[in-house]
Amino acid sequence: MSLAGSQESRVAVLVDCDNTAPEVLEHALRVVAQFGRVVLRRGYGNPGTLANKWQEALVRLAFTPCLQFQYAAGKNTSDIALALDALEAMFDDRADTFCLVTSDSDFAYLCRKLRERGAQVVIVGEDKTPAALRNASDQFFEWVRPVVVTPSTGAGEVASAKGPGGHKLDAPKVELPKPLPKRRPRFVVEAVELLAANASDGKVSLSGVGQYVKRTDPSFSPKIYGHSGLLDMLRTYDLLTLQQEPGGHWTVRLRPKADGDDV
């Protein structure tokens, strides 16, 4: 369900503060803005987590802190509270889309139960998120922790960076991150082949391909394969043909085999 739907979706953003960093909050809110109106914003954690690094971020972005004391060592009561609140919000019909901000695979079962009841589940997590949690969601969005840039060297450090005779040494070169190579995974062609088989004209909409691939792999993103978007990605395939229809939308089909092509 998205903003294009006839009725605006109600979104609950539930954050496992013990499992991630405060910097993730703004990214998560940008992600869920495409799905509807955020009606619940809650952050769950123990006293040490919420009172220290999370306090400023939760207050600034209007999240309700849900403090959970540990009744016994090694027991994480925050996870139980988050799961119960999610189910309560669903049964009370306060939310129909749930964004869980976590990389903890313990929430995979909660995701499955929410989806069984018809709710849409979105996960915002880090690269460490296990496949069990990624695949339990409708869509997975990876968040990359910001890189801490070392401040410029001070005057004392500059003075010491000199070679024999007082000659200044060249500053070390900073290597910029290399762009990801453009790749063309085979499963995209297989998706078009499968969907086009049920179309009378052999064509399928670009959005239809994107939705299908996202359902089969919630973490799919063209950027992972070095492309700016799905249209840019499909343009690189020799086996596919793109066409912009009169209404402005794009369709894709398998390229007709020419004489001499392998069967």
Secondary structure, 3 states (H helix, E strand, C coil): CCCCCCCCEEEEEEEECCCCCCCHHHHHHHHHCCCEEEEEEEEEECHHHHHCCCHHHHHHCCCEEEECCCCCCCCCHHHHHHHHHHHHHHHCCCCCEEEEECCCHHHHHHHHHHHHCCCEEEEEECCCCCHHHHCCCCEEEECCCCCCCCCCCCHHHHHHCECHHHCECCCCCCCCCCCCCCCCCHHHHHHHHHHHCCCCCCCEEHHHHHHHHHHHCCCCCHHHHCCCCHHHHHCCCCCEEEEECCCCCEEEEECCCCCCCCC
